[in-house]
């Protein structure tokens, strides 16, 4: 009976964690470049239930089966991992020359902290002491004192470090090359990873690397100027999952209440007999 209480409680905890992820996805349905998260649940290992010292099982015991198996039980499920789905989001036209959308696998490289003046950011190989390095799919950039930055203040990186743009007409082609009044200025620094699951989500729609991350060159990615990549969250699917998760939580709650009631009756009956 106690084991059943724990199984139901674990089911409720798993549903609560799943609901947190679903609601976060729904809250970011309009966030530029947001990638939805998916919960992966695993079941605990099955355990065998056997009868010990049962006189009625002597025949089986004499047949060289000292621990007759009653059956298998499973203690419940737990949230094993939260998997980010890097599926391409829809492209949304804005007409802003500093809005950039990536079509294909890849990330913009941005820097936070470190040097601000000059070209002391990272170079094309990602080296240097220009601050903390992050990655993003959010291409809604702005100009601040001639420097290309994210809306949250990170410096967008090019092959030559921090990107500084003079006044004039800005044009960015599909190969990430930046031109101002027809003159070449720099090329956006893009990167990709062999295992996207090794990335870790951060605040401000940024990603950071882990010890398992390995950068690889981008292949086949195109830049669309005047567009932004929308979130890949499907609000209908998330609502269906929310309903399913809510029902699973309610079912476990009812089972927990039923088992608690049964346990209470058993204790009361034993007390009466005594």
N, C-alpha and C positions, 0 to 999 in steps of 0.2 A: 504493500500500500504506500509506504514512504517513497519507494522508487517511482511510483506513478506520480506523486506530487512533484518530484524533481523533474520528471519528463515533461509534465505540463508547464512547469515554471520555465524550463529551458526553451520550450516552444514559444512562450509569451515573450521572453527576452529577445529571441531571434526575430520575432515579428516586429518588435519595437525598433530594433536596429535597422531592419529592412524598411520600415516606415520612415525613419529619419532620412535614409538615402533617397527614397521616392519623393518626399516633400522637398528635399534640396534640389532634385532634378526639376521639379515643377516650378520652384522659385526662380530657376535660371533658364526658363524656357525662352526668354528674350535677351539673354546675355550673349554678347558677341563672342563667337568662337568657343562657347562652352561645350564640353564633351560629357555626356551623361555617364553616371556610374551605375554599375550593376552588382548586386549582392550575390556572392557564391556561398551557398550553405552546404555543409557536410554533416553526415550522420556519424555519431560515435560508433565505435566498433561493436558488433553484436556480441552478446555474452550468452553462454550456455547455462541453462537451469537444470540442475540434477537433483536426484533424491538421495539423501544420506540416511543410513540406519532405518530403512523402511522395511519392516518384516514382510509386507505384502509383495515386495519386489525380489524375494529370495530366489525365485526361479531365474530371473534375469541375472542376478548376481552369480548364481551357479553356472550360468552360461558365459562366464568370464567377462561380465560387464559390471564391474563394481560400482560404477557411477551412472545409473540409468538416466538418460537425458529426457527431461520433460519438454524442453523446447528452447527457442532462442528469444531473447528480448533485446531491445535497443533503447539505450538511455535517453535518446532524443537527438536533436540537431543543434548545430551552432554555426554562427557566421564565420566562415573560414577566411574570406577575402572580399575586398571591394574592388571590382574590375572596372577600369575606365574604358568605355567604348569610343575609339577614335574614328568613328565613321564620319565621312565628309558631311558637313552641314550645308544648307542651301545658301546660295549667293544672293545678297540683297543689294540692289543698286542704290547708291547715295549721291553720286555725283561729286563728292568731296575728293579733291586730288590727293589728299593725305590718307584717305581710307583705302586700305589694301586687303585683299582677300587671297588666301592661298588655296589653290586647287590642286589636290594631291597631298602626299605625305611630306611633312616638313614643319619646321617651326622658325619663327623669328627669334633672333638672339637679342636680349636686352641686358643692360647692366644697371645695378642699383648700388649707390654709394661710390666710394673711391674718387678718382679724378673726375672733374666736371669740365674744366677748361683745357683747351688743347686737344691733342689726339692721343691721349694716354689710356684709352680703353683697350679692349682686346684687339689683337690683330686677326688676320685671316685664319690663323691656326688655333685661335682661342686662348692664346697665352697673354701674359701681362698681369699687372696688379691694379686693374681698373675698377675693382669692386666685386660685388657678388653677381654671378652670372645666372640668368634665368631664361626661360623659353616660353613662348606664347603663340597662340593662333589668333589672338585678338589684334587686328591690324588697324584699329582706330587710333591713328597717331596725330600728334599736334606739333607745331613749331614753338619752341620757347627760346627766345634770344638766338634764333638761327639754328638751334639744335633740334633734331628730330627725336621726339620723346613719346612715350605712352601717356595716356590720360592720367595715370597714377604716378608719373614722374620718373620712370625708368628710361634710360638712354638707349635708343635703338642703335644697333651695331651694324657697321658695314665692313667691307674687307679691310678698310684702313682705320678702323676703330669707330669713335663717335662720329655720327653723320651730321655735318654742318652744311646748311643750304643757304646760298645767297638769295637775295630778292629776285623774283622772276617767275616765269611760268615753269611749273614742276611737271615733269613727265617721267613715268616709270613704266618700263616695258615688261613683257611677260618673263624676261630673263632676270628680273630684279635690278636692272641697271637704271640708275637715277640720272636724269638730265635736267638742267635748269637753263632755260632759254636756248635749248638745243645743244648745250655743252655738257659733256660727261662730267659727273661729280664723283660718284662712288657707286658701289654695288651692294645691295642689302646682303647681310650675312645670314644665310639659311643653313639649317642643319637638320639631321634626322637621327633616329636611333634604331639599332638592330632589334631591341626589345622595348616596345613602347610601354609595356606594363611595368618596366623598371622606373618610370618617371613617377614623381610624387607631386600631387596637387598642392598648391600654395594659395595664399590670399591674392586678391587682385587679378584672378584669372591667369596666374603664372604656374609654371612647372619648374621643378628642380630635379637634379639627377640623384641617383643613389649609387652605392658601390657596385651595383650590377649594370649600370648604364654604359653603353658603348656607342659613341657617336659615329655615324656613317654619312657619306655625302648624300645630298638630296638627288633624287632622280625623277624626272618627269613632272616636277612641280611647276606651276605657272602662277604668275602674279596678275591679279586683276585690279587695276587702279579704278577708284571710284566705286568699289564694291566692298562689302563686309560679309564675312562668313557667319551665318546664323547658327544658333544652337541646334544640335542634332537630337534634342529631346522631342519625342512625340507625345504630346499632352494626352491624347486618347489612350495610348498604351500605358502611360504612367497612372492614369485614373483607374484603368482596369486592374493594374497591379495593386493599387492602393485599396480597392474594394476587396480583392482576394486576400491581401495581407490582413486587412481589418477583420475579415471573417475567420481567418486562421487564428488570430489573437482571441477573438470571442469564443471560438470552439475550445481552445486550450483553457480559457478562463472558466468555462462551464465545466470542463472535465476536472479542473482543480477544485472547484466548489463541490462537485459530486463526490470526489474522493475524500475531501475533508469531512463532508457529512457522513460518509460511510465509516470513516475512521472514528468520528465522534460517537456514532451509534455503537460501534464495537467496544469502545472504552466504557460507555455507559452501561452496556449489557454485562460486561465483565464485572463492573463495580456492583451491580445489583446482585449477581450470583454470589459474590463474596459476602 
